[in-house]
Amino acid sequence: MVSVRGRFSTRRRRTPQTRHTNTQGLTDGLVPEFALLSSVPSLSFPLVNFKQSKHTVAVTNTITNTTHHTMSSSAEWSPDSWRSKPIKQAPAYPDEAGLKKSVKELGRLPPIVHPKEIVALKQHLRDVALGEAFLLQGGDCAELFDYCEPNAIESKIKLLLQMSLVLVWGADKRVVRIGRMAGQYAKPRSSPTELVDGVEMPSFRGDILNGFHVDEREIDPQRLVKAYQYSSATLNYIRACLSSGIADLHKPLDWGLGHVRDPELKRKYSEAVLSLTDMLRFLHTIGADRSDKLDTVDLFTSHEGLLLEYEQPLTRLLETPVPRPTANGNGPRNDSSSGPTETKKEYYDTSAHFLWIGDRTRQIDGAHVEFFRGIANPIGIKVGPTTPVDDLLALLRALNPDKEPGKITLITRYGASKVRSLLPAHIRAVEDSEYHRCVVWQCDPMHGNTVSTGGGIKTRRFRDIFEELQETLRIHKEQKSYLGGVHLELTGDAVTECLGGSEGLDEDDLSTNYTSFCDPRLNEKQALELAFLIADHYRNERRPVL
């Protein structure tokens, strides 16, 4: 049972208040030969407007940690073969008729994303696995239906774009952007119940299952269809923003540093900002900013594939598009001289471009691994202190038997105090196996560093987040492997949920604007600060030794 502090748990849900202090545009290129610009033809799927159902079904729910389905197991895969496996974190739906109706409706609706976009992302992640690009993934811990509004969506897009520009400058590599957006509505919980103001009730498990407020805690299968509608609407608006020039480099950038208190840190930031603005001015001077590629960028979507009742009906057997070559030339040629190509069909989970398996659901014989082994999407696996080395290799062999570079992203999350003792063994297990230079190594410095204050408020210390990330960078350098990305819980809003950073937030500041309904997130200034620190690391790595 989890106890929730009353002054945060009983607050009415509200739309985040957005601060417009992020960039108005960027591109992922900006190296001397400008070859880092990408031109994926995605994010042009037709806009769809769905009418929300006015009906809600209130049912009583008893959540169990493990449920065994009765279907006999089989070596053959199908979208529903997961039902033959034991499953963790499965909600109990007493209203079976309502569940079947919602699942049937999901199976009737169009895909949210297109295989062409998924294949494009796989090509980019292949480049990351080979050390030729860097992955930036970020967004809310638990996305709410209420976040489907223009300011909330725009603020996250702008923050991810500004962070990626900083990383391009620092790492001198293309940046692949994936948002924890348009579907991150389900959250695993350690306990089926929690105390809210002294009253025991079902835990909040994300808007796709139940509501945060005390009168919405019963599992409602109609929320499955609502999740589809809100995901579609969010992604539609993301596409509209990108096609309308939200990432246009011709627009001014806001690099305000008034919040930075530390003089040395401010000097470093000022140096970085000066270099970035000089670079953009140079592009304008030589006319390189007249390219259409400076008007838009790629932004892919992701969420944890936790609720298989939602993922299954959105998994479709579709024709696999021929991938276009990426900026470094990877990918087959696609012209008339190459002759006709044989088409093939694969199963794509069309709820998102990228999905990951969480730390609580990665059992090798479990339902989630069974489901994920059959889809063509790129997949993430959370790796933590409880991940045995043998399990790690077993998971790779189950989920990527063809050893496709970039197919699997290993998202490591140990905690600042444990990363040194655990990460090297995991790196060696993978890099000394047949999966050498095959996976994307990504650091999640958030989940292993969650603490509670004396008053019971969940928070994270910025110094712990950066320490784990910095130590992870050092370890990969020692092991001669490549840390290809970061995975962050962040928001474009001026929240006060994580302690520290250049603003110097302390425990007394948490109540100022603590709006998370799950785990604490980096605010816009803390997230951008982290991007500067990562960029500074890579620039120092590139400096010649005199």
C-alpha positions as CSV (number, residue, x, y, z in Angstrom):
1,M,0.0,0.0,0.0
2,V,1.3,3.4,-0.9
3,S,0.4,6.5,1.1
4,V,-0.2,9.7,-0.8
5,R,0.2,13.1,0.8
6,G,-3.1,14.8,1.0
7,R,-2.3,18.3,-0.2
8,F,-1.1,17.0,-3.5
9,S,-3.4,14.0,-3.9
10,T,-6.7,15.9,-3.5
11,R,-5.9,18.8,-5.8
12,R,-8.2,19.2,-8.8
13,R,-6.6,18.4,-12.1
14,R,-5.6,21.4,-14.0
15,T,-4.1,22.3,-17.3
16,P,-0.4,23.1,-17.0
17,Q,0.6,26.7,-17.2
18,T,3.1,27.1,-20.0
19,R,6.0,29.5,-19.9
20,H,7.0,30.5,-23.4
21,T,10.7,30.7,-22.9
22,N,11.9,27.9,-25.2
23,T,13.1,27.9,-28.7
24,Q,10.9,28.8,-31.6
25,G,12.8,26.6,-34.0
26,L,15.8,24.5,-34.9
27,T,17.0,21.7,-37.1
28,D,19.0,18.6,-36.3
29,G,21.9,19.5,-38.6
30,L,24.4,22.4,-38.3
31,V,27.7,20.6,-38.7
32,P,30.0,22.0,-41.4
33,E,28.9,19.8,-44.2
34,F,25.2,20.1,-43.2
35,A,24.9,16.4,-43.7
36,L,23.2,15.8,-40.4
37,L,19.9,17.2,-41.6
38,S,17.2,14.5,-41.9
39,S,14.3,14.4,-44.3
40,V,12.0,11.6,-43.2
41,P,8.8,11.9,-45.1
42,S,6.8,11.1,-42.0
43,L,4.5,13.2,-39.8
44,S,2.1,13.8,-42.7
45,F,-0.5,11.2,-41.8
46,P,-4.0,12.6,-42.4
47,L,-5.6,14.6,-39.5
48,V,-8.5,12.7,-37.9
49,N,-11.1,14.2,-35.7
50,F,-12.9,11.8,-33.4
51,K,-16.0,12.5,-31.4
52,Q,-15.6,11.5,-27.8
53,S,-18.1,9.1,-26.3
54,K,-20.4,10.6,-23.7
55,H,-20.8,7.3,-22.0
56,T,-18.8,6.1,-19.0
57,V,-18.9,2.7,-17.4
58,A,-18.2,2.6,-13.7
59,V,-17.0,-0.8,-12.5
60,T,-15.5,-2.1,-9.3
61,N,-11.9,-3.3,-9.6
62,T,-9.6,-5.5,-7.7
63,I,-6.1,-5.2,-9.1
64,T,-3.9,-8.3,-9.1
65,N,-0.2,-8.2,-9.7
66,T,-0.2,-11.5,-11.7
67,T,-2.9,-13.0,-13.9
68,H,-2.6,-16.3,-15.8
69,H,-4.6,-16.6,-19.0
70,T,-5.9,-19.9,-20.0
71,M,-5.0,-20.1,-23.7
72,S,-2.4,-22.8,-24.3
73,S,1.1,-21.6,-25.2
74,S,2.5,-22.0,-28.7
75,A,5.8,-21.3,-30.4
76,E,3.9,-19.5,-33.2
77,W,3.4,-15.8,-32.6
78,S,0.2,-13.9,-33.1
79,P,-1.0,-10.6,-31.7
80,D,-3.0,-12.5,-29.0
81,S,-0.4,-15.2,-28.2
82,W,0.5,-13.2,-25.1
83,R,-2.7,-14.4,-23.5
84,S,-1.1,-17.8,-23.0
85,K,1.5,-16.4,-20.7
86,P,1.6,-15.1,-17.1
87,I,1.2,-11.4,-17.0
88,K,2.2,-8.8,-14.5
89,Q,0.6,-5.4,-13.8
90,A,-2.7,-6.5,-15.5
91,P,-5.9,-4.7,-14.5
92,A,-9.0,-6.7,-13.6
93,Y,-11.9,-5.7,-15.8
94,P,-15.1,-7.0,-14.1
95,D,-17.1,-5.5,-17.0
96,E,-16.0,-8.0,-19.6
97,A,-18.7,-6.9,-22.0
98,G,-17.5,-3.3,-21.9
99,L,-13.9,-4.4,-22.3
100,K,-14.8,-6.5,-25.4
101,K,-16.7,-3.6,-26.9
102,S,-13.8,-1.2,-26.4
103,V,-11.2,-3.7,-27.8
104,K,-13.5,-4.3,-30.9
105,E,-13.8,-0.6,-31.4
106,L,-10.0,-0.1,-31.3
107,G,-9.6,-2.9,-33.8
108,R,-11.9,-1.0,-36.2
109,L,-10.2,2.3,-36.0
110,P,-7.3,3.4,-38.3
111,P,-3.6,3.2,-37.2
112,I,-2.3,6.1,-35.2
113,V,1.1,6.0,-36.8
114,H,2.2,4.6,-40.2
115,P,4.8,1.8,-40.9
116,K,6.7,4.3,-43.1
117,E,7.4,6.4,-40.0
118,I,8.3,3.4,-37.9
119,V,10.8,2.2,-40.5
120,A,12.3,5.7,-40.7
121,L,12.8,5.7,-37.0
122,K,14.4,2.2,-37.1
123,Q,16.9,3.6,-39.7
124,H,17.8,6.5,-37.4
125,L,18.2,4.1,-34.4
126,R,20.5,2.0,-36.5
127,D,22.7,5.0,-36.8
128,V,22.6,5.6,-33.1
129,A,23.6,2.0,-32.4
130,L,26.6,2.5,-34.7
131,G,27.7,5.6,-32.9
132,E,26.7,8.0,-35.7
133,A,23.7,9.8,-34.0
134,F,22.4,10.6,-30.5
135,L,18.9,9.8,-29.1
136,L,17.0,12.3,-27.0
137,Q,13.8,10.9,-25.5
138,G,11.6,12.8,-23.0
139,G,8.2,13.8,-21.8
140,D,5.8,13.3,-18.9
141,C,6.0,10.5,-16.4
142,A,2.3,9.9,-16.7
143,E,0.6,11.8,-19.6
144,L,-2.9,13.0,-18.8
145,F,-5.8,13.4,-21.2
146,D,-5.9,17.0,-19.9
147,Y,-2.4,17.6,-21.5
148,C,-4.1,17.3,-24.9
149,E,-4.2,21.1,-25.4
150,P,-2.0,23.5,-27.5
151,N,0.1,25.1,-24.8
152,A,1.1,21.8,-23.1
153,I,2.0,20.1,-26.4
154,E,3.9,23.1,-27.9
155,S,5.9,23.7,-24.7
156,K,7.2,20.1,-24.8
157,I,8.0,20.2,-28.5
158,K,9.9,23.4,-28.2
159,L,11.9,22.1,-25.2
160,L,12.9,18.9,-27.0
161,L,13.9,20.9,-30.0
162,Q,16.0,23.4,-28.1
163,M,17.7,20.6,-26.2
164,S,18.5,18.7,-29.4
165,L,20.1,21.8,-30.9
166,V,22.3,22.1,-27.8
167,L,23.2,18.4,-28.2
168,V,23.9,18.7,-31.9
169,W,26.3,21.6,-31.1
170,G,28.0,19.6,-28.3
171,A,28.1,16.1,-29.7
172,D,28.5,17.0,-33.3
173,K,26.0,14.3,-34.3
174,R,22.5,14.2,-35.6
175,V,19.9,14.0,-32.8
176,V,17.0,11.6,-33.0
177,R,14.0,13.0,-31.0
178,I,11.4,10.8,-29.4
179,G,8.7,12.2,-27.2
180,R,7.0,10.4,-24.3
181,M,3.8,11.8,-25.8
182,A,0.6,10.8,-27.5
183,G,0.1,7.6,-25.6
184,Q,2.0,7.5,-22.2
185,Y,-1.3,7.0,-20.4
186,A,-0.6,3.8,-18.4
187,K,1.6,3.5,-15.3
188,P,2.8,0.4,-13.4
189,R,2.3,0.6,-9.7
190,S,4.0,-1.3,-6.9
191,S,0.7,-1.6,-5.0
192,P,-2.9,-2.1,-6.1
193,T,-4.2,0.3,-3.4
194,E,-3.0,3.5,-1.8
195,L,-4.0,5.8,1.1
196,V,-5.5,9.1,0.1
197,D,-6.1,11.3,3.2
198,G,-6.3,8.2,5.3
199,V,-8.8,6.4,3.0
200,E,-7.7,3.2,1.2
201,M,-8.6,3.1,-2.5
202,P,-7.4,1.7,-5.8
203,S,-4.1,3.2,-7.0
204,F,-4.1,5.7,-9.9
205,R,-2.8,3.7,-12.8
206,G,-3.0,6.3,-15.6
207,D,-5.8,7.9,-17.5
208,I,-6.2,4.9,-19.8
209,L,-7.5,2.9,-16.8
210,N,-8.8,5.2,-14.1
211,G,-8.8,8.8,-13.0
212,F,-6.6,10.5,-10.4
213,H,-9.5,11.9,-8.4
214,V,-11.1,9.9,-5.7
215,D,-14.4,9.6,-7.5
216,E,-12.7,8.2,-10.7
217,R,-10.6,5.3,-9.3
218,E,-12.8,2.5,-10.7
219,I,-11.4,0.9,-13.8
220,D,-13.4,2.0,-16.9
221,P,-12.9,0.1,-20.2
222,Q,-14.3,3.0,-22.1
223,R,-11.0,4.8,-21.3
224,L,-9.2,2.6,-23.8
225,V,-11.1,4.3,-26.7
226,K,-10.6,7.7,-25.1
227,A,-6.8,7.0,-25.0
228,Y,-6.9,6.3,-28.7
229,Q,-8.8,9.6,-29.3
230,Y,-6.4,11.7,-27.2
231,S,-3.3,10.0,-28.7
232,S,-4.6,10.8,-32.2
233,A,-5.5,14.3,-31.4
234,T,-2.1,15.0,-29.7
235,L,-0.2,13.5,-32.6
236,N,-2.3,15.4,-35.1
237,Y,-1.4,18.6,-33.3
238,I,2.3,17.7,-33.2
239,R,2.2,17.1,-37.0
240,A,0.4,20.4,-37.5
241,C,3.0,22.3,-35.4
242,L,5.9,20.8,-37.2
243,S,4.4,21.4,-40.6
244,S,3.6,25.0,-39.7
245,G,7.1,25.9,-38.7
246,I,7.4,25.5,-35.0
247,A,10.9,24.2,-35.6
248,D,11.8,26.9,-38.1
249,L,15.4,28.1,-37.6
250,H,14.5,31.4,-39.2
251,K,12.7,32.3,-36.0
252,P,14.5,33.7,-32.9
253,L,15.7,31.5,-30.1
254,D,15.2,32.4,-26.4
255,W,18.4,31.5,-24.4
256,G,17.6,33.4,-21.2
257,L,20.1,32.7,-18.5
258,G,18.8,34.9,-15.7
259,H,18.0,31.8,-13.6
260,V,21.6,30.6,-13.5
261,R,23.2,31.5,-10.1
262,D,26.6,29.8,-10.2
263,P,29.1,32.2,-11.9
264,E,31.2,29.4,-13.5
265,L,28.1,27.6,-14.8
266,K,26.8,30.9,-16.2
267,R,30.1,31.5,-17.9
268,K,29.9,28.1,-19.6
269,Y,26.3,28.5,-20.6
270,S,27.1,32.0,-22.0
271,E,30.0,30.6,-24.0
272,A,27.7,27.8,-25.4
273,V,24.9,30.3,-26.3
274,L,27.4,32.6,-28.0
275,S,28.7,29.7,-30.1
276,L,25.2,28.6,-31.0
277,T,24.0,32.1,-32.0
278,D,27.2,32.6,-34.0
279,M,26.6,29.3,-35.8
280,L,23.0,30.3,-36.7
281,R,24.2,33.7,-37.9
282,F,26.8,32.1,-40.1
283,L,24.2,29.8,-41.6
284,H,22.1,32.9,-42.5
285,T,25.1,34.8,-43.9
286,I,26.0,32.0,-46.4
287,G,22.4,31.4,-47.2
288,A,22.3,27.9,-45.8
289,D,19.2,28.7,-43.8
290,R,17.1,29.0,-47.0
291,S,16.7,25.3,-47.2
292,D,13.3,23.8,-46.5
293,K,15.0,21.4,-44.2
294,L,15.4,24.3,-41.7
295,D,11.7,24.7,-41.5
296,T,10.8,21.4,-39.8
297,V,12.3,18.3,-38.1
298,D,11.2,14.8,-37.1
299,L,9.6,14.0,-33.8
300,F,8.6,10.4,-33.1
301,T,6.2,9.2,-30.3
302,S,6.7,6.5,-27.6
303,H,5.1,5.0,-24.5
304,E,5.5,2.0,-22.3
305,G,3.7,-0.9,-23.8
306,L,2.1,-1.8,-20.5
307,L,-1.6,-2.4,-21.3
308,L,-1.7,-5.2,-23.8
309,E,-5.5,-5.0,-24.1
310,Y,-4.8,-1.7,-25.8
311,E,-1.7,-2.6,-27.9
312,Q,-3.2,-5.8,-29.4
313,P,-6.0,-4.4,-31.4
314,L,-3.8,-1.6,-32.7
315,T,-1.3,-4.2,-34.0
316,R,-1.8,-4.7,-37.7
317,L,-0.2,-6.9,-40.4
318,L,0.9,-4.2,-42.9
319,E,3.3,-3.9,-45.8
320,T,6.8,-3.0,-44.8
321,P,7.9,0.1,-46.7
322,V,11.4,0.2,-48.3
323,P,13.5,2.4,-46.0
324,R,15.0,5.6,-47.4
325,P,18.7,6.2,-46.9
326,T,19.5,8.3,-43.8
327,A,22.0,11.1,-43.7
328,N,24.9,8.8,-43.6
329,G,23.8,6.7,-46.5
330,N,22.4,3.8,-44.6
331,G,19.4,2.1,-46.2
332,P,18.8,0.7,-49.7
333,R,18.6,2.7,-52.8
334,N,15.0,3.3,-54.0
335,D,15.2,4.2,-57.7
336,S,14.1,2.6,-61.0
337,S,17.6,1.3,-61.7
338,S,17.4,-1.1,-58.7
339,G,14.5,-3.0,-60.3
340,P,11.4,-4.2,-58.5
341,T,11.7,-5.1,-54.9
342,E,9.9,-8.0,-53.2
343,T,7.3,-6.7,-50.7
344,K,6.8,-8.2,-47.3
345,K,4.3,-7.8,-44.5
346,E,5.1,-7.5,-40.8
347,Y,3.1,-6.8,-37.6
348,Y,3.4,-3.2,-36.5
349,D,2.0,-1.8,-33.3
350,T,0.5,1.3,-34.7
351,S,-0.2,3.0,-31.3
352,A,3.3,4.6,-31.4
353,H,6.6,4.6,-33.3
354,F,8.6,3.2,-30.3
355,L,7.5,1.2,-27.3
356,W,9.3,0.0,-24.3
357,I,9.0,-2.8,-21.7
358,G,9.2,-1.7,-18.2
359,D,11.3,-2.9,-15.3
360,R,8.3,-4.7,-13.8
361,T,7.1,-6.6,-16.9
362,R,10.3,-7.9,-18.6
363,Q,10.0,-11.5,-17.5
364,I,11.4,-13.7,-20.2
365,D,8.4,-16.1,-20.0
366,G,5.9,-13.4,-19.5
367,A,3.1,-11.9,-21.6
368,H,4.8,-8.6,-22.4
369,V,8.0,-10.2,-23.8
370,E,5.8,-12.6,-25.8
371,F,3.8,-9.7,-27.3
372,F,6.9,-7.6,-28.1
373,R,8.8,-10.4,-29.8
374,G,6.4,-10.3,-32.7
375,I,6.2,-6.7,-33.6
376,A,8.4,-4.8,-36.1
377,N,8.6,-1.6,-34.1
378,P,11.9,-0.6,-32.4
379,I,11.7,-1.6,-28.7
380,G,13.2,-0.4,-25.5
381,I,13.9,-2.5,-22.4
382,K,14.3,-0.9,-19.0
383,V,17.5,-2.4,-17.3
384,G,18.0,-1.9,-13.6
385,P,19.5,-3.3,-10.4
386,T,17.2,-6.4,-10.6
387,T,18.2,-7.3,-14.1
388,P,20.4,-10.5,-14.1
389,V,23.1,-10.6,-16.8
390,D,21.7,-13.9,-18.2
391,D,18.2,-12.4,-18.5
392,L,19.6,-9.5,-20.5
393,L,21.0,-11.8,-23.2
394,A,17.9,-14.0,-23.1
395,L,15.8,-10.9,-23.7
396,L,17.9,-9.8,-26.7
397,R,17.7,-13.2,-28.2
398,A,14.0,-13.4,-27.8
399,L,13.3,-9.9,-29.0
400,N,15.9,-9.5,-31.7
401,P,16.9,-12.9,-33.0
402,D,18.1,-11.4,-36.3
403,K,20.6,-9.1,-34.5
404,E,19.2,-6.0,-36.2
405,P,21.3,-3.0,-35.2
406,G,19.1,-0.4,-33.4
407,K,16.1,-2.7,-33.0
408,I,16.6,-2.8,-29.2
409,T,17.3,0.2,-26.9
410,L,18.6,-0.8,-23.5
411,I,17.4,1.9,-21.1
412,T,19.6,1.7,-18.0
413,R,18.3,3.1,-14.7
414,Y,20.3,2.1,-11.6
415,G,20.5,5.2,-9.4
416,A,23.6,7.4,-8.9
417,S,24.9,5.2,-6.1
418,K,24.6,1.9,-8.0
419,V,25.5,2.6,-11.6
420,R,29.3,2.1,-11.0
421,S,28.8,-1.4,-9.6
422,L,26.2,-2.6,-12.0
423,L,26.5,-1.1,-15.5
424,P,30.0,-2.5,-16.5
425,A,28.8,-6.1,-16.2
426,H,25.8,-5.4,-18.3
427,I,27.9,-3.7,-21.0
428,R,30.4,-6.5,-21.1
429,A,27.6,-9.2,-21.3
430,V,26.2,-7.5,-24.4
431,E,29.3,-6.2,-26.1
432,D,31.2,-9.5,-25.7
433,S,28.3,-11.4,-27.2
434,E,26.9,-11.7,-30.7
435,Y,25.1,-8.4,-30.0
436,H,28.3,-6.3,-30.1
437,R,27.4,-2.8,-31.5
438,C,23.9,-3.9,-32.0
439,V,21.9,-2.2,-29.3
440,V,21.3,1.4,-28.4
441,W,22.6,2.2,-24.9
442,Q,20.4,4.9,-23.3
443,C,20.7,6.3,-19.8
444,D,17.5,7.0,-17.8
445,P,19.0,8.9,-14.8
446,M,15.5,9.7,-13.4
447,H,13.9,6.5,-12.1
448,G,16.7,5.2,-9.9
449,N,17.0,8.5,-8.1
450,T,13.5,9.1,-6.7
451,V,13.4,10.0,-3.0
452,S,10.8,11.2,-0.6
453,T,11.1,14.3,1.6
454,G,10.4,14.2,5.3
455,G,6.8,15.3,4.5
456,G,6.3,12.4,2.1
457,I,6.6,14.3,-1.2
458,K,8.3,12.4,-4.0
459,T,11.1,14.3,-5.6
460,R,14.5,13.9,-7.3
461,R,17.7,15.8,-6.8
462,F,19.3,17.3,-9.9
463,R,22.8,16.5,-8.7
464,D,21.8,12.8,-8.5
465,I,20.4,12.8,-12.0
466,F,23.5,14.5,-13.4
467,E,25.8,12.3,-11.4
468,E,24.3,9.1,-12.8
469,L,24.4,10.4,-16.3
470,Q,28.0,11.6,-15.9
471,E,29.1,8.3,-14.4
472,T,27.3,6.4,-17.2
473,L,29.2,8.4,-19.7
474,R,32.5,7.6,-18.0
475,I,31.8,3.9,-17.8
476,H,30.9,3.7,-21.5
477,K,34.1,5.4,-22.3
478,E,36.1,3.0,-20.1
479,Q,34.3,0.0,-21.7
480,K,34.8,1.4,-25.2
481,S,31.0,1.3,-25.8
482,Y,28.8,4.2,-26.9
483,L,26.2,5.9,-24.8
484,G,23.8,6.7,-27.5
485,G,21.1,8.6,-25.7
486,V,19.2,9.9,-22.7
487,H,15.7,9.2,-21.5
488,L,14.2,11.9,-19.3
489,E,11.0,12.8,-17.6
490,L,10.5,16.4,-18.2
491,T,7.9,19.1,-19.0
492,G,8.1,22.5,-20.7
493,D,6.3,24.1,-17.8
494,A,7.8,25.9,-14.9
495,V,7.1,23.2,-12.3
496,T,8.9,22.8,-9.0
497,E,9.2,19.0,-8.6
498,C,13.0,18.2,-8.7
499,L,15.4,19.7,-6.2
500,G,18.5,21.7,-7.2
501,G,19.7,22.8,-10.6
502,S,20.9,26.2,-11.4
503,E,17.7,27.7,-9.9
504,G,18.6,26.2,-6.5
505,L,15.2,24.7,-5.8
506,D,14.9,23.4,-2.2
507,E,12.2,21.5,-0.4
508,D,10.3,24.6,0.5
509,D,9.9,25.3,-3.2
510,L,8.2,22.0,-4.0
511,S,4.8,23.3,-3.1
512,T,5.1,26.3,-5.4
513,N,4.1,24.5,-8.6
514,Y,4.1,20.7,-8.0
515,T,1.6,19.4,-10.6
516,S,2.8,15.9,-11.4
517,F,0.3,13.1,-10.8
518,C,3.0,10.5,-10.7
519,D,6.8,11.0,-10.6
520,P,8.6,14.4,-10.4
521,R,9.8,15.9,-13.7
522,L,12.6,18.2,-14.7
523,N,11.3,21.7,-15.5
524,E,12.3,23.5,-18.7
525,K,15.3,25.2,-17.1
526,Q,16.6,22.0,-15.5
527,A,16.1,20.0,-18.7
528,L,18.0,22.6,-20.8
529,E,20.7,22.7,-18.1
530,L,21.1,19.0,-18.4
531,A,21.4,19.3,-22.2
532,F,24.2,21.9,-21.8
533,L,26.1,19.6,-19.3
534,I,25.9,16.7,-21.7
535,A,27.0,18.9,-24.6
536,D,29.9,20.2,-22.5
537,H,31.0,16.6,-21.8
538,Y,31.1,15.8,-25.5
539,R,32.9,19.0,-26.5
540,N,35.6,18.3,-23.9
541,E,35.9,14.8,-25.3
542,R,36.5,16.2,-28.8
543,R,39.2,18.8,-27.7
544,P,42.6,17.7,-28.8
545,V,45.2,16.9,-26.1
546,L,48.0,19.4,-26.4
